[in-house]
């Protein structure tokens, strides 16, 4: 069973803006008191930027985007466990960017997820999964041996993810 999650902005935004996979992400976020969900601190900026971009003409009204940003900043971000992007993470991300030919922020997300996995493997506590809708990031994460959950591939039943045995 998955007991620890690392979520990137491509998935996290689904908790605040209606997209494919939103029900599953909201169910996961609602369980954040039961299971740890980690983010790189830069995910806060990426998520706000992604929500703001949703207010472009043809997507969602600007007032809905502003409400979603406020909800994320006042309720959502505080429920998540942040990981500092220090020099060690940057160096690891640079190597991953080169190895997998992925975007810089995707490499940072991957470096953070691998760091969380390493920390939990050392403590022998649970499995770690990366929750992401980023195709290139997901492929690189799988190549690194991470469990990857893409919310766009999950059932639309609104059920909370089965993350740990009772």
C-alpha positions in Angstrom: 0.0 0.0 0.0 1.1 3.6 -0.6 1.5 5.4 2.6 3.3 8.6 1.5 2.7 10.8 -1.5 4.6 13.5 -3.3 2.4 15.7 -5.4 3.5 18.0 -8.1 1.6 21.1 -9.4 0.2 19.4 -12.5 -1.8 17.2 -10.2 -2.3 19.6 -7.3 -4.0 22.2 -9.4 -6.8 19.6 -10.0 -7.8 19.9 -6.4 -8.8 23.5 -7.0 -9.8 23.8 -10.6 -12.1 21.3 -12.3 -10.1 19.1 -14.7 -9.9 15.4 -15.5 -8.7 13.7 -12.3 -10.0 16.4 -9.9 -12.3 14.1 -7.9 -9.4 11.8 -7.2 -7.0 14.6 -6.2 -9.7 16.2 -3.9 -10.2 12.8 -2.3 -6.5 12.4 -1.7 -6.2 16.0 -0.3 -9.1 15.3 2.0 -7.1 12.4 3.5 -4.0 14.6 4.1 -4.6 14.3 7.8 -4.3 10.5 7.5 -1.4 10.2 5.1 1.5 12.5 4.5 1.5 14.5 1.3 4.8 16.2 0.4 5.5 19.0 -2.0 8.6 20.9 -3.0 8.1 24.4 -1.7 8.3 25.7 -5.3 5.1 23.7 -6.0 3.2 26.5 -4.2 4.3 29.0 -6.8 3.7 26.6 -9.7 0.2 25.8 -8.5 -0.8 29.4 -8.0 0.6 30.2 -11.5 -1.2 27.2 -13.0 -4.5 28.3 -11.4 -4.0 31.9 -12.6 -3.4 30.7 -16.1 -6.7 28.9 -16.0 -8.4 32.3 -16.1 -7.3 33.0 -19.6 -10.2 33.6 -22.0 -12.1 30.4 -22.7 -11.2 28.6 -19.5 -12.6 29.7 -16.1 -13.7 33.2 -15.0 -11.0 35.3 -13.3 -13.0 35.5 -10.0 -13.2 31.7 -9.9 -9.4 31.5 -10.4 -8.9 34.0 -7.6 -11.2 32.1 -5.3 -9.3 28.9 -6.1 -6.0 30.6 -5.4 -7.3 31.9 -2.1 -8.6 28.5 -1.1 -5.3 26.8 -2.0 -3.2 29.4 -0.1 -5.4 29.6 3.0 -6.4 25.9 3.3 -4.5 23.7 1.0 -0.9 24.7 1.2 -0.9 24.4 5.0 -2.0 20.7 4.9 0.9 19.7 2.8 4.4 19.0 4.0 7.0 21.2 2.3 10.4 20.2 1.3 13.1 22.9 0.9 14.8 23.1 -2.4 18.3 23.4 -1.2 21.6 23.1 -3.0 21.7 19.3 -2.7 18.2 19.1 -4.4 19.3 21.4 -7.1 22.4 19.3 -7.9 20.4 16.1 -7.9 17.8 17.8 -10.1 20.5 19.0 -12.6 21.7 15.5 -13.0 18.2 14.2 -13.5 17.4 16.9 -16.0 20.4 15.9 -18.0 19.8 12.1 -17.7 16.1 12.2 -18.6 16.0 15.4 -20.8 13.2 16.9 -18.8 12.2 20.5 -17.8 14.0 22.1 -14.9 11.0 22.2 -12.5 10.1 18.6 -13.4 13.7 17.6 -12.5 13.3 19.4 -9.1 10.0 17.6 -8.5 11.6 14.3 -9.3 14.6 15.0 -7.1 12.3 15.8 -4.2 10.2 12.7 -4.8 13.4 10.6 -4.8 14.6 12.2 -1.7 11.3 11.5 0.1 11.5 7.9 -1.1 15.1 7.6 0.2 14.1 9.0 3.6 11.2 6.6 4.0 13.2 3.6 2.8 15.8 4.4 5.4 13.2 4.4 8.1 11.4 1.4 6.6 8.1 3.2 6.6 5.7 2.7 3.7 5.8 3.1 0.0 6.1 6.4 -1.7 4.2 7.5 -4.8 4.6 10.5 -7.0 1.2 12.0 -8.0 1.6 13.9 -11.3 -0.1 14.5 -14.6 3.2 15.4 -16.3 3.9 12.9 -19.1 7.7 13.5 -19.2 8.0 13.7 -15.5 6.0 10.5 -15.0 8.2 8.7 -17.5 11.4 9.9 -15.8 10.0 8.9 -12.4 9.1 5.5 -13.6 12.6 5.1 -15.0 14.0 6.0 -11.6 11.8 3.2 -10.0 9.2 5.4 -8.4 5.5 4.5 -8.2 3.6 7.0 -10.3 -0.1 7.9 -10.0 -1.6 10.0 -12.8 -4.9 11.3 -11.5 -6.2 11.6 -15.1 -6.0 7.8 -15.3 -8.0 7.2 -12.1 -11.7 6.4 -11.8 -14.1 9.3 -11.6 -16.0 7.9 -8.6 -14.8 10.5 -6.1 -13.5 7.7 -3.8 -10.6 8.4 -1.6 -7.4 6.6 -2.8 -6.8 3.3 -0.9 -3.5 4.3 0.6 -2.9 2.1 3.7 -4.2 -1.0 5.3 -6.1 -0.5 8.6 
